[in-house]
Amino acid sequence: MHSPLALARAGYLEDSRTGKATCVSSSSSRDDMRDLFVYGTLKRGFAAHRRYCGDAIFVTRGAVLGRLHLHQHGYPVLAPAPSMLVSSPDWRWIEGEILRFRDPARSLRRIDAYEGVIPGIHGPYCREQVAVRAAGVRLAWAYVAASIQWVAGLPEHPACWWP
C-alpha cells in the first residue's frame, strides 16, 4: 500500500471512504503550459499524432521516470514515479516525445477528448504535470493512469519505449 504522502507527490489522492487512490487532474490550473509528453499513440508516426498533434510547433525526445503498463487493448499506460529523486529498480526512464503547441488550451481540449479525460468523469487516464528529462528537466503535461489500483492490475511493459 502507498502512503498518503507518496500518493500526493505522485498526483493522486486517496478517497477516505473507499481507500482508492485516483489521479488529481491539473487540466484547468495551467492551460498556459505548452508542452505535452507523449509515449504511445500520440507520438510521431501514429495516426493519432497526425490527427490530434499535427499542430505541434516543436517535437523532441524526452523521458519520464515511472512504469509503463499495457491496457487490455494493447495501449500503454504510464504510472509516473512519485519523484525524479526516487532511486529504486522499480522505476525506469520511460521514453517518449515532448510536443509544444502554439495554442495549448485548444490542442489539449481535443487531446483530452481523445484520451477520455472529461472533468468530473472518471476514465482510465488523467492529464497531470510530470517532470520530463530532456536536456535538463522541465514540466510537461502527460496522460497518466487515473488510478493506482487500476494500473496495478495491468501487465507491465518490458521495455522503456512503446511499441
N, C-alpha and C positions, 0 to 999 in steps of 0.2 A: 504494500500500500504506500502511497505517496503522502508526504507531509503537506499540510496546508501551505507552508512557505514555498516548498518546491513546486506545488501546483500553481501558486500565484506567479512565481518567477517564470513559469512556462506559459503564462497567459491563460490559465484555467482557474475556475472557481468550483468549489465543492458545494453541492446542494445539501444543506444540513438535514433536510427531510429524507432524501433518497440515498445520500452518500455518493452520488455520481458526480464526476468532475466533467465540466463542459467548458468549451472554449469561450473566452470573453472577446468578442469581435470588436476591433477598434475601428471598424469601417467608417463610422461617422465622425471620428475625432480628428483625423489627419488626412482628409482627402487632398490636401495640397502636396503630400508626399508623392513624388513622381515615379519611383522605382518599384518594380514588381519582380520578385524572384519566382521563376517557374522551373519545374523539374519533371514535368510529364508532357501531356498532350498540348500544352501551350508553348512548348519550345519550337524553335525554327525547324522546318521540315515536316511538321504535322499540320493537318488540315485546320485544326482549331487555332493554330498560330496565325495562319493566313486570314481566317475569318474574324478572330477576336483581337489579335495583336498586330495586325497589319499596319496600324498607325503608330507603332513604336518608332521613336526617332533615334534610339540608341540601344544596342544589344551587346552584352559582353558576358563572359563566363564568370561564375561565382559559386560559392559553396556555403551550405548551412550545416551546422552541427546538429545531428539528430539521428533518427531511424527512418528508413523507408520501408513501408509495408505495401502489400498488394491487396487492393479491393477485390471482391469476389469476381468482378468483371475484368480484372487484369490491370486496372488503372493504379498508379502509385498514390500513396497517401503518406504525407510527411508528418512525423511526430517530432517537433523540434526539441532539442535539449533545453533544460531549464536555464542554461548559461553557456556562453562560449568558454568559460573558465573550467568547465567540468573536465576532469581527467579520469576517464573511465573507458574501458574497452567496449562498453555497451553503446557508446555513441560513435558515429562516423561522420566524416565530411561528405554530405550529400551534394553532388554536383548538379548544377543547372545553369540557367541563364538569368541575367538581370536585364529587364526591359525598362526603358524610360519612355514616358508618354508626355506629349505636349499638353494634353488636356486630361489629366489623370482621373478627374471625377467622372467624366463622360466614359472614358475607356473602362474604368474599373466597374462602373454600373453594368456595362454589357458583360464583362467577365464574371461579375458576381452572379448574374442570371445564369450563365453557362455552368458555373460551379455549384449552383443551387444555394447560394448564400443570400437569404432573404431575412431582413430584420424581423425578429420575433418568431421565426420559423426555424425549428431545429432540423438541420440536414447533416450530411456526413462531413462537410468542410466548413471552415470559417476563415475569414481573412483577418490576419493579425500581423503586427510588425515583428520581424525577425532580424537578428544580426547576421549579415552576409559578409563572408570573407572574399574580397576581390580587390587586389592592390590596396590593402588596408581593410578597414571594417566600416560598413555603412548599414543603416537601417533600410529595410525594404518591406513592402507588403509581401505576403505569401499566403497561399491557400493551404491550410493545415488541417489535421484531424480535429474535428469538433469535440471529440470526447476521448479521454484516455481509455475508458473502458471499451469503447468501440474498436479502437485501433489495437488494443491488446489482444483481441480475438482474431486479428488478421495475420497471415503469414508475413514474415519479414523478407524483404527483397535482398538477395545475397550480394548485390553489387551496390556501388555508390552512384550509379548512373542508370536511368531508365530510358529506354527499354533494354 
